[in-house]
């Protein structure tokens, strides 16, 4: 296909295939069937899915354009500016379609007759402010409106990066719009859908942007852009596939439900994703490098047209699937236990020594973080080895150990029991803030990235450039200062448990994810500032580091003792209302958690103190050897000069005595 023709035909193919797949999916799955009670009418039943499809496609154009702009284009170039213009257009369409979706969702949830009177407006306002779907679509609409202006106005690197982060964050409310807290496995469903939406947006939007920008890109530049996009697409394909499988399993529950209408739509979406994976592999391995040839270019753009077609089918099937009733009831039962009411999941079995190994509750966000962290680190080590450079095996072992420990905390028994046992929550806190950061810091990931990732010389910023920019930014200089890092470590420890932040992390899954990221980051900065291998702007002398550690250990121990001496429960309506019939009572379990913070939590700090002492000793030895080598090279010239100076002083003093 002619690339210039595809520039106009591509969006039409995408939207057309998506609309056809959506309508067929709704007709087959019953997603637009009349409701038995309070039916809003065919306009709402069929119009709402179409509006949601437009939301997904416009969000993809927004996110994909921004991601490709910060990763593949150089600031100030025509293609960079056009990418931001495309992102602004996507945000504008998203604003209108999200607002329309909010309005139609209101008419579906509260079957009110549209009118211009105050009562209708008051009902709509309450829906947007007081209900989960209303708030989600309101936040999406407001964020999209802001992004419309920001994407059009900004043109610098940093501003574009911040807008990209905001655009990705704006996708999260969309995942919560179709899921309420009354659903079982609510947190898992929202997490998997959030990852699915963000990755799919980067994948689809990036390809759509390349189709739109093809006429302004030379063939040489197009090869480079396609190679960079294919890396994004490969990572997005992995995330989309695995998160989609996780979301489907929540709705299907058992293999027998694959033959239901819901299961059939899942299979259509899976088939489209597999086709996309095959097409991506073909042009990544065979066509991109030879696209300068006219015949190869024609085959490539034909494959792109087919890929856009399958992306449209997957998008339409996804919207139809979200509106199709699953074959099993996923809502929390009316006779739910207290644990199910609070957490959305049944109370786990009693924690035994064996379940410290066998009990798992996977958090997809951190499972992907660990997986990609292992892959990129080992790929970097392999690249160094292939060019003959040496990378210490100990650093690799520590990095892998740290990530596996992170997987154990976020996806294993700690994650499975921390909502029910304060002591397990404290185990996770101590590992996240102390043990895991120690392993990761000694892995020296920044040093490895700076050596392994290829440097770009075309004015764009890849992984190496963005990492080094982040390390040397003014913000990094502040937060990596040892005293600032230590203050953050201690203050966040006390502020988290003695304010409502702790309560927020229990009730809101977003708060839980923030908690994990915060503890991990603060601990990493603290360890890095004291004993890190990666460079930081400033480090205290070894004596200052030991004094800082002693102060942190004292405050940490005092924190643990304060918890042990507490006579009331933290978040009593949560930990005191689980209905557990096994294990320690909540107050005794909290006492144990304080003991863990006081005793076990001090072990990593003690190890840090030993490391600082060893580094201090080795620093003195290196300085002594350096002085010895200097003396050997100069023939003890400094010592001789020093002795001569002493002799001169002695002679002068002798003359003065003689003169008296």
C-alpha positions as CSV (number, residue, x, y, z in Angstrom):
1,X,0.0,0.0,0.0
2,X,1.2,3.5,-0.8
3,X,2.3,5.2,2.5
4,X,0.7,8.5,1.5
5,X,-2.7,6.7,0.9
6,X,-2.3,4.9,4.2
7,X,-1.9,8.2,6.0
8,X,-5.6,8.8,5.3
9,X,-6.8,5.2,5.0
10,X,-5.1,4.1,8.3
11,X,-7.4,6.0,10.7
12,X,-10.4,5.0,8.6
13,X,-9.4,1.3,8.7
14,X,-8.8,1.5,12.5
15,X,-12.1,3.2,13.3
16,X,-14.1,1.1,10.8
17,X,-12.8,-2.2,12.0
18,X,-13.2,-1.2,15.6
19,X,-16.9,-0.1,15.0
20,X,-17.7,-3.4,13.1
21,X,-16.1,-5.5,15.8
22,X,-17.9,-3.5,18.5
23,X,-21.4,-3.8,17.0
24,X,-20.9,-7.5,16.3
25,X,-19.6,-8.1,19.8
26,X,-22.5,-6.3,21.4
27,X,-25.0,-8.2,19.3
28,X,-23.5,-11.5,20.1
29,X,-22.6,-11.0,23.7
30,X,-25.7,-9.0,24.7
31,X,-23.8,-6.0,25.9
32,X,-26.4,-3.7,24.4
33,X,-29.5,-5.8,25.2
34,X,-32.5,-4.0,26.7
35,X,-32.5,-4.0,30.5
36,X,-35.3,-5.6,32.4
37,X,-35.7,-2.7,34.8
38,X,-35.0,0.9,34.0
39,X,-33.9,0.5,30.4
40,X,-32.4,3.8,29.1
41,X,-33.3,3.2,25.5
42,X,-31.4,2.1,22.4
43,X,-29.6,5.4,21.9
44,X,-27.9,5.0,25.3
45,X,-27.4,1.3,25.0
46,X,-25.7,1.5,21.6
47,X,-24.3,5.1,21.9
48,X,-22.4,4.4,25.1
49,X,-20.2,1.6,23.6
50,X,-19.4,3.8,20.5
51,X,-18.4,6.7,22.8
52,X,-16.1,4.3,24.8
53,X,-14.5,3.1,21.6
54,X,-13.7,6.7,20.6
55,X,-12.3,7.3,24.1
56,X,-10.0,4.3,23.7
57,X,-8.8,5.3,20.2
58,X,-8.3,9.0,21.1
59,X,-6.5,8.1,24.3
60,X,-4.2,5.8,22.3
61,X,-3.3,8.7,19.9
62,X,-2.6,10.9,22.9
63,X,-0.4,8.5,24.9
64,X,1.3,6.9,21.9
65,X,2.2,10.2,20.3
66,X,3.8,11.5,23.6
67,X,5.7,8.3,24.3
68,X,7.2,8.3,20.8
69,X,8.0,12.0,21.0
70,X,10.1,11.6,24.2
71,X,11.8,8.4,23.0
72,X,12.2,8.6,19.3
73,X,12.2,12.3,18.1
74,X,14.6,15.2,18.7
75,X,13.1,18.3,20.4
76,X,12.7,21.2,17.9
77,X,12.3,19.0,14.8
78,X,9.2,19.0,12.7
79,X,8.3,15.5,13.6
80,X,8.6,16.2,17.3
81,X,6.2,19.2,16.9
82,X,3.8,17.2,14.8
83,X,3.8,14.5,17.4
84,X,2.8,16.9,20.1
85,X,0.1,18.4,17.8
86,X,-1.3,14.9,17.2
87,X,-1.3,14.3,21.0
88,X,-3.2,17.6,21.5
89,X,-5.8,16.5,18.9
90,X,-6.1,13.1,20.6
91,X,-6.6,14.9,23.9
92,X,-9.3,17.1,22.4
93,X,-11.2,14.2,21.0
94,X,-10.8,12.4,24.3
95,X,-12.3,15.4,26.2
96,X,-15.4,15.3,24.1
97,X,-15.8,11.5,24.1
98,X,-15.1,11.1,27.8
99,X,-17.7,13.8,28.6
100,X,-20.2,12.1,26.3
101,X,-19.4,8.8,28.0
102,X,-20.0,10.3,31.4
103,X,-23.3,11.7,30.3
104,X,-24.5,8.4,28.7
105,X,-23.3,6.4,31.7
106,X,-25.4,8.6,33.9
107,X,-28.4,8.0,31.7
108,X,-27.8,4.2,31.9
109,X,-27.1,4.0,35.7
110,X,-29.9,6.5,36.6
111,X,-32.5,6.2,33.9
112,X,-33.6,9.9,34.0
113,X,-35.2,11.7,31.1
114,X,-32.9,14.4,29.7
115,X,-34.2,17.9,30.4
116,X,-33.0,21.4,31.1
117,X,-34.5,21.7,34.5
118,X,-32.5,22.1,37.8
119,X,-33.5,18.7,39.1
120,X,-31.9,16.9,36.2
121,X,-28.7,19.0,36.5
122,X,-28.6,18.3,40.2
123,X,-28.9,14.5,39.6
124,X,-26.1,14.7,37.0
125,X,-23.9,16.6,39.4
126,X,-24.4,14.2,42.2
127,X,-23.6,11.3,39.9
128,X,-20.3,12.9,38.8
129,X,-19.2,13.7,42.3
130,X,-20.7,10.9,44.5
131,X,-20.4,7.7,42.4
132,X,-17.2,5.8,41.4
133,X,-18.0,5.8,37.6
134,X,-19.1,9.4,37.7
135,X,-15.9,10.6,39.4
136,X,-13.7,8.4,37.1
137,X,-15.2,9.9,33.9
138,X,-15.1,13.4,35.4
139,X,-11.4,13.1,36.2
140,X,-10.7,11.7,32.7
141,X,-12.6,14.6,31.1
142,X,-10.9,17.3,33.1
143,X,-7.4,15.7,32.7
144,X,-8.0,15.4,28.9
145,X,-9.0,19.1,28.7
146,X,-5.8,20.1,30.5
147,X,-3.7,17.8,28.3
148,X,-5.3,19.4,25.2
149,X,-3.8,22.7,26.1
150,X,-0.5,21.4,27.5
151,X,0.3,19.1,24.6
152,X,-0.3,22.0,22.2
153,X,1.7,24.5,24.3
154,X,4.8,22.7,25.4
155,X,7.8,22.0,23.1
156,X,10.7,21.3,25.5
157,X,12.1,18.0,26.7
158,X,11.2,18.3,30.4
159,X,7.8,19.7,29.8
160,X,7.0,17.0,27.3
161,X,8.1,14.3,29.7
162,X,5.9,15.7,32.5
163,X,2.9,15.9,30.1
164,X,3.6,12.3,29.1
165,X,3.5,11.2,32.7
166,X,0.2,13.1,33.2
167,X,-1.3,11.5,30.1
168,X,-0.4,8.0,31.4
169,X,-1.8,8.8,34.8
170,X,-5.0,10.0,33.2
171,X,-5.6,6.5,31.9
172,X,-6.0,5.0,35.4
173,X,-9.5,6.5,36.1
174,X,-10.7,4.8,32.9
175,X,-9.8,1.4,34.3
176,X,-11.8,2.1,37.5
177,X,-14.9,3.4,35.6
178,X,-16.2,0.0,34.9
179,X,-15.3,-1.6,38.3
180,X,-16.8,-0.7,41.6
181,X,-15.7,-1.6,45.1
182,X,-18.6,-4.1,45.3
183,X,-16.8,-6.5,43.0
184,X,-14.7,-9.4,44.2
185,X,-11.1,-9.1,43.2
186,X,-11.6,-5.4,42.5
187,X,-8.0,-4.5,43.0
188,X,-6.7,-7.2,40.7
189,X,-9.2,-6.3,38.0
190,X,-8.3,-2.6,38.2
191,X,-4.6,-3.2,38.2
192,X,-4.7,-5.6,35.2
193,X,-7.0,-3.3,33.2
194,X,-4.9,-0.2,34.0
195,X,-1.8,-1.9,32.7
196,X,-3.7,-3.2,29.7
197,X,-5.1,0.3,28.7
198,X,-1.7,2.1,29.1
199,X,0.3,-0.5,27.2
200,X,-2.3,-0.8,24.4
201,X,-2.4,3.0,24.1
202,X,1.3,3.3,23.7
203,X,1.3,0.5,21.1
204,X,-1.6,1.5,19.0
205,X,-1.0,5.3,19.3
206,X,2.6,4.9,18.3
207,X,1.8,3.0,15.2
208,X,-1.0,5.5,14.3
209,X,1.5,8.4,14.7
210,X,4.0,6.7,12.4
211,X,1.3,6.3,9.8
212,X,0.4,10.0,10.1
213,X,4.0,11.2,10.0
214,X,5.3,9.0,7.2
215,X,5.3,11.8,4.6
216,X,7.6,14.0,6.7
217,X,10.1,11.3,7.5
218,X,13.0,10.4,5.2
219,X,13.6,6.7,4.7
220,X,16.8,6.8,6.8
221,X,15.0,8.5,9.6
222,X,12.0,6.2,9.3
223,X,14.2,3.1,9.8
224,X,15.5,4.5,13.1
225,X,12.1,5.6,14.3
226,X,10.6,2.2,13.5
227,X,13.4,0.4,15.3
228,X,12.7,2.5,18.4
229,X,9.0,2.0,18.1
230,X,9.4,-1.7,17.7
231,X,11.1,-1.9,21.1
232,X,8.1,0.0,22.6
233,X,5.7,-2.2,20.8
234,X,7.4,-5.4,21.9
235,X,7.2,-4.4,25.6
236,X,3.6,-3.2,25.2
237,X,2.7,-6.5,23.5
238,X,4.0,-8.5,26.5
239,X,2.1,-6.3,29.0
240,X,-1.1,-6.2,27.0
241,X,-1.1,-10.0,26.5
242,X,-0.3,-11.0,30.1
243,X,-2.6,-8.3,31.7
244,X,-5.4,-9.3,29.3
245,X,-5.0,-12.9,30.3
246,X,-5.1,-12.0,34.0
247,X,-8.3,-9.9,33.5
248,X,-10.0,-12.6,31.5
249,X,-9.3,-15.2,34.1
250,X,-11.0,-13.0,36.7
251,X,-14.1,-12.9,34.5
252,X,-14.1,-16.5,33.3
253,X,-13.1,-18.2,36.6
254,X,-13.1,-21.7,35.0
255,X,-12.1,-23.1,31.5
256,X,-15.7,-24.2,30.9
257,X,-16.8,-20.6,30.6
258,X,-14.7,-20.1,27.5
259,X,-17.7,-21.3,25.5
260,X,-19.9,-18.5,26.8
261,X,-20.5,-15.3,24.8
262,X,-18.0,-13.6,27.2
263,X,-15.5,-16.3,26.5
264,X,-16.0,-16.1,22.8
265,X,-15.2,-12.3,22.8
266,X,-12.1,-13.1,24.9
267,X,-11.0,-15.5,22.2
268,X,-11.6,-12.9,19.4
269,X,-9.4,-10.4,21.3
270,X,-6.7,-13.0,22.0
271,X,-6.7,-14.0,18.3
272,X,-6.3,-10.4,17.2
273,X,-3.5,-9.9,19.7
274,X,-1.7,-13.1,18.5
275,X,-2.0,-11.9,14.9
276,X,-0.5,-8.5,15.9
277,X,2.3,-10.3,17.6
278,X,3.1,-12.3,14.5
279,X,2.9,-9.2,12.2
280,X,5.2,-7.3,14.6
281,X,7.7,-10.1,14.6
282,X,7.7,-10.2,10.8
283,X,8.4,-6.6,10.1
284,X,10.8,-6.3,13.1
285,X,13.0,-9.2,11.9
286,X,12.6,-9.0,8.1
287,X,11.4,-5.6,6.8
288,X,12.5,-2.6,8.9
289,X,16.2,-2.8,8.0
290,X,15.4,-3.1,4.2
291,X,12.6,-0.5,4.1
292,X,14.9,1.8,2.0
293,X,14.1,-0.6,-0.9
294,X,10.8,0.3,-2.7
295,X,9.6,-3.3,-2.9
296,X,10.3,-4.0,0.7
297,X,8.6,-0.7,1.7
298,X,5.5,-1.6,-0.2
299,X,5.3,-5.0,1.7
300,X,5.9,-3.2,5.0
301,X,3.2,-0.7,4.6
302,X,0.8,-3.4,3.5
303,X,1.6,-5.3,6.7
304,X,1.0,-2.0,8.7
305,X,-2.4,-1.7,7.1
306,X,-3.3,-5.2,8.2
307,X,-1.9,-4.5,11.7
308,X,-4.1,-1.4,12.0
309,X,-7.0,-3.6,10.9
310,X,-6.4,-6.1,13.7
311,X,-5.8,-3.3,16.2
312,X,-9.2,-2.0,15.3
313,X,-10.8,-5.4,15.8
314,X,-9.0,-5.8,19.2
315,X,-10.2,-2.4,20.3
316,X,-13.8,-3.0,19.3
317,X,-13.8,-6.4,20.9
318,X,-12.3,-5.0,24.1
319,X,-15.2,-2.4,24.5
320,X,-17.8,-5.1,23.7
321,X,-16.2,-7.4,26.3
322,X,-16.3,-4.7,29.0
323,X,-20.1,-4.4,28.5
324,X,-20.8,-8.1,28.2
325,X,-21.9,-9.8,31.5
326,X,-19.3,-12.4,32.6
327,X,-20.5,-16.0,32.9
328,X,-20.2,-15.9,36.7
329,X,-21.3,-13.3,39.2
330,X,-18.2,-11.2,40.2
331,X,-19.9,-9.1,42.8
332,X,-19.3,-9.6,46.5
333,X,-22.1,-11.9,47.9
334,X,-24.7,-10.4,50.2
335,X,-23.7,-12.7,52.9
336,X,-20.0,-11.7,52.6
337,X,-17.6,-12.1,55.5
338,X,-16.1,-9.0,57.1
339,X,-12.9,-9.7,55.3
340,X,-14.7,-9.8,52.0
341,X,-16.5,-6.5,52.7
342,X,-13.2,-4.8,53.6
343,X,-10.8,-6.2,51.1
344,X,-13.0,-7.7,48.3
345,X,-11.4,-11.1,48.9
346,X,-12.1,-13.9,51.3
347,X,-10.0,-14.3,54.5
348,X,-6.9,-16.4,53.6
349,X,-6.2,-19.6,55.5
350,X,-4.1,-19.6,58.7
351,X,-0.5,-18.5,58.1
352,X,1.7,-21.5,58.7
353,X,5.4,-22.0,57.9
354,X,4.6,-23.8,54.7
355,X,2.4,-21.0,53.5
356,X,5.4,-18.7,53.7
357,X,6.4,-20.5,50.5
358,X,3.1,-21.6,48.9
359,X,0.8,-18.6,49.3
360,X,0.9,-16.2,46.5
361,X,-1.2,-13.1,45.6
362,X,0.3,-11.6,42.4
363,X,0.4,-7.8,41.9
364,X,0.8,-7.4,38.2
365,X,2.5,-4.0,38.4
366,X,5.4,-5.3,40.4
367,X,5.5,-8.6,38.6
368,X,6.1,-6.7,35.4
369,X,8.6,-4.4,37.1
370,X,10.6,-7.4,38.4
371,X,10.4,-9.2,35.0
372,X,11.6,-6.2,33.0
373,X,14.2,-5.3,35.6
374,X,15.7,-8.8,35.4
375,X,15.6,-8.8,31.6
376,X,17.2,-5.4,31.0
377,X,19.9,-5.9,33.6
378,X,20.9,-9.3,32.3
379,X,20.7,-8.0,28.7
380,X,23.1,-5.2,29.7
381,X,25.5,-7.6,31.3
382,X,25.4,-9.8,28.2
383,X,26.1,-6.9,26.0
384,X,29.2,-5.9,28.0
385,X,30.4,-9.5,27.9
386,X,30.0,-9.7,24.1
387,X,32.2,-6.7,23.6
388,X,34.8,-8.0,26.0
389,X,34.0,-5.8,29.1
390,X,33.9,-7.3,32.5
391,X,31.0,-6.8,35.0
392,X,31.4,-8.2,38.5
393,X,29.3,-11.3,39.1
394,X,28.6,-10.2,42.6
395,X,26.7,-7.2,41.4
396,X,24.5,-9.3,39.2
397,X,23.8,-11.8,42.0
398,X,22.8,-8.9,44.3
399,X,20.5,-7.3,41.7
400,X,18.8,-10.6,40.9
401,X,18.4,-11.3,44.7
402,X,16.9,-7.9,45.3
403,X,14.4,-8.2,42.5
404,X,13.4,-11.8,43.5
405,X,12.9,-10.5,47.1
406,X,10.8,-7.7,45.7
407,X,8.7,-10.3,43.9
408,X,8.3,-12.3,47.1
409,X,7.1,-9.2,49.0
410,X,4.7,-7.8,46.4
411,X,3.4,-11.0,45.0
412,X,3.9,-13.7,47.7
413,X,2.8,-14.4,51.2
414,X,3.6,-10.9,52.4
415,X,1.2,-9.4,49.9
416,X,-1.4,-12.1,50.6
417,X,-1.5,-11.5,54.4
418,X,-0.5,-7.9,54.9
419,X,-4.1,-6.7,54.8
420,X,-5.1,-9.0,57.6
421,X,-2.0,-9.1,59.8
422,X,-0.2,-5.9,60.9
423,X,2.9,-8.0,61.6
424,X,3.1,-9.1,58.0
425,X,2.6,-5.6,56.8
426,X,5.6,-4.6,59.0
427,X,7.7,-7.4,57.5
428,X,6.9,-6.1,54.1
429,X,7.8,-2.5,55.1
430,X,11.1,-3.5,56.6
431,X,12.1,-5.6,53.5
432,X,11.0,-2.8,51.1
433,X,12.8,0.0,52.9
434,X,16.0,-1.7,53.9
435,X,16.8,-5.2,52.7
436,X,15.7,-4.9,49.0
437,X,17.3,-1.5,48.5
438,X,20.6,-2.8,49.8
439,X,20.7,-5.5,47.2
440,X,19.6,-3.2,44.4
441,X,22.0,-0.4,45.2
442,X,25.0,-2.8,45.2
443,X,23.8,-4.0,41.8
444,X,24.9,-0.5,40.4
445,X,22.1,-0.3,37.7
446,X,23.0,3.3,36.7
447,X,26.6,2.4,36.1
448,X,25.6,-0.6,34.1
449,X,23.1,1.4,32.0
450,X,25.6,4.1,31.2
451,X,28.1,1.4,29.9
452,X,25.7,-0.9,28.2
453,X,23.0,1.3,26.5
454,X,24.2,2.7,23.2
455,X,24.7,6.4,23.2
456,X,22.6,8.4,20.8
457,X,24.2,11.1,18.6
458,X,21.1,12.4,16.7
459,X,19.7,14.7,19.3
460,X,17.1,12.3,20.6
461,X,17.0,10.8,24.1
462,X,16.9,7.1,24.7
463,X,17.2,5.1,27.9
464,X,20.8,6.1,28.6
465,X,20.1,9.8,28.0
466,X,17.0,9.9,30.2
467,X,18.7,7.9,33.0
468,X,21.7,10.2,33.1
469,X,19.5,13.3,32.9
470,X,17.5,12.0,35.9
471,X,20.7,11.3,37.9
472,X,22.2,14.7,37.3
473,X,19.0,16.8,37.6
474,X,18.9,19.4,40.4
475,X,16.1,17.4,42.0
476,X,18.3,14.3,42.2
477,X,21.1,16.4,43.8
478,X,18.8,17.4,46.6
479,X,17.1,14.0,47.4
480,X,20.4,12.0,47.2
481,X,22.1,14.2,49.7
482,X,22.8,12.0,52.7
483,X,21.1,14.2,55.3
484,X,18.0,14.7,53.1
485,X,17.8,11.0,52.3
486,X,18.1,10.1,56.0
487,X,15.4,12.7,56.9
488,X,13.1,11.3,54.3
489,X,13.6,7.8,55.6
490,X,12.8,8.7,59.2
491,X,10.1,11.3,58.7
492,X,8.2,9.1,56.3
493,X,8.4,6.2,58.8
494,X,6.6,8.2,61.5
495,X,4.3,10.2,59.2
496,X,3.0,7.0,57.5
497,X,1.7,5.2,60.6
498,X,0.7,8.2,62.7
499,X,-1.4,10.0,60.1
500,X,-4.3,8.9,57.9
501,X,-1.8,7.9,55.1
502,X,-1.8,4.3,56.5
503,X,-5.6,4.2,56.4
504,X,-5.6,5.4,52.8
505,X,-3.2,2.7,51.7
506,X,-5.5,0.0,53.2
507,X,-8.8,1.3,51.7
508,X,-7.4,2.5,48.3
509,X,-5.4,0.2,46.0
510,X,-3.7,3.2,44.5
511,X,-2.6,4.1,47.9
512,X,-1.1,0.6,48.4
513,X,0.9,0.9,45.1
514,X,2.1,4.3,46.2
515,X,3.2,2.8,49.6
516,X,5.3,0.1,47.9
517,X,6.9,2.6,45.6
518,X,7.5,5.1,48.3
519,X,9.2,2.7,50.8
520,X,11.3,1.2,48.0
521,X,12.4,4.6,46.7
522,X,13.1,6.2,50.1
523,X,15.1,3.1,51.2
524,X,17.0,3.1,47.9
525,X,18.0,6.8,48.2
526,X,19.1,6.3,51.8
527,X,21.3,3.3,51.0
528,X,22.6,4.9,47.8
529,X,23.7,8.1,49.6
530,X,25.7,6.0,52.1
531,X,27.3,3.1,50.4
532,X,26.2,3.2,46.7
533,X,28.4,2.3,43.8
534,X,26.6,4.5,41.4
535,X,27.7,8.1,41.4
536,X,25.9,10.8,43.5
537,X,26.7,14.5,43.7
538,X,27.8,14.4,47.4
539,X,28.7,11.9,50.1
540,X,29.5,12.5,53.7
541,X,33.0,11.4,55.0
542,X,32.9,7.9,56.4
543,X,32.7,9.2,60.0
544,X,29.7,11.3,59.0
545,X,28.1,8.3,57.4
546,X,28.5,6.2,60.6
547,X,27.0,9.0,62.7
548,X,24.1,9.3,60.3
549,X,23.5,5.5,60.6
550,X,23.6,5.6,64.4
551,X,21.0,8.4,64.4
552,X,18.8,6.5,62.0
553,X,19.1,3.3,64.0
554,X,18.1,5.1,67.2
555,X,15.0,6.6,65.6
556,X,14.2,3.3,64.0
557,X,14.4,1.5,67.3
558,X,12.4,4.2,69.1
559,X,9.7,3.8,66.4
560,X,9.4,0.0,67.0
561,X,9.2,0.5,70.8
562,X,6.5,3.2,70.3
563,X,4.4,0.7,68.4
564,X,5.0,-2.0,71.0
565,X,3.9,0.4,73.8
566,X,0.8,1.5,71.9
567,X,-2.4,0.6,73.8
568,X,-4.7,1.1,70.8
569,X,-4.9,-0.5,67.3
570,X,-3.8,1.3,64.2
571,X,-6.8,1.6,61.9
572,X,-8.9,-0.3,64.4
573,X,-11.9,-0.6,62.1
574,X,-9.8,-2.5,59.7
575,X,-7.4,-4.8,61.6
576,X,-9.9,-5.3,64.4
577,X,-12.8,-6.2,62.1
578,X,-11.4,-8.9,59.9
579,X,-13.1,-11.7,61.8
580,X,-10.0,-13.8,62.0
581,X,-10.3,-17.0,64.1
582,X,-6.7,-17.9,63.8
583,X,-3.4,-16.3,64.8
584,X,-2.8,-13.7,67.5
585,X,-5.4,-11.3,68.4
586,X,-5.1,-7.9,66.6
587,X,-3.4,-6.0,69.5
588,X,-0.9,-8.8,70.1
589,X,-0.2,-9.0,66.4
590,X,0.5,-5.3,66.3
591,X,2.8,-5.7,69.3
592,X,4.7,-8.3,67.3
593,X,4.8,-5.9,64.3
594,X,6.5,-3.3,66.6
595,X,9.0,-6.0,67.7
596,X,9.8,-6.8,64.0
597,X,10.4,-3.1,63.3
598,X,12.7,-2.8,66.4
599,X,14.7,-6.0,66.1
600,X,14.6,-7.5,62.6
601,X,14.4,-4.0,61.0
602,X,17.7,-3.1,62.6
603,X,19.6,-6.0,60.9
604,X,20.0,-4.3,57.5
605,X,21.1,-1.1,59.3
606,X,23.7,-3.0,61.2
607,X,24.9,-4.5,57.9
608,X,25.1,-1.0,56.4
609,X,27.2,0.1,59.3
610,X,29.6,-2.8,58.8
611,X,29.8,-1.9,55.1
612,X,30.6,1.7,55.8
613,X,33.3,0.6,58.3
614,X,34.9,-1.7,55.7
615,X,34.7,1.0,53.0
616,X,36.4,3.4,55.5
617,X,39.2,0.9,56.2
618,X,39.7,0.2,52.5
619,X,39.7,3.9,51.7
620,X,42.5,4.4,54.3
621,X,44.5,1.5,52.8
622,X,44.1,2.9,49.2
623,X,45.2,6.3,50.4
624,X,48.2,4.8,52.1
625,X,49.2,2.8,49.0
626,X,48.8,5.9,46.9
627,X,51.1,7.8,49.2
628,X,53.6,5.0,49.1
629,X,53.6,4.9,45.4
630,X,54.0,8.7,45.2
631,X,57.0,8.4,47.6
632,X,58.5,5.7,45.5
633,X,58.2,7.8,42.4
634,X,59.7,10.9,44.0
635,X,62.3,9.1,46.0
636,X,60.7,10.3,49.3
637,X,61.1,13.9,48.2
638,X,58.2,15.0,50.5
639,X,59.8,13.3,53.5
640,X,63.2,14.8,52.7
641,X,61.7,18.2,52.2
642,X,59.8,17.8,55.5
643,X,63.0,16.8,57.3
644,X,64.9,19.7,55.8
645,X,62.3,22.1,56.9
646,X,62.5,20.7,60.5
647,X,66.3,21.0,60.4
648,X,66.0,24.6,59.2
649,X,63.7,25.4,62.1
650,X,66.0,23.7,64.6
651,X,69.0,25.6,63.2
652,X,67.1,28.9,63.4
653,X,66.1,28.2,67.0
654,X,69.7,27.4,67.8
655,X,70.9,30.7,66.4
656,X,68.3,32.6,68.5
657,X,69.5,30.8,71.6
658,X,73.1,31.6,70.8
659,X,72.2,35.3,70.3
660,X,70.8,35.5,73.7
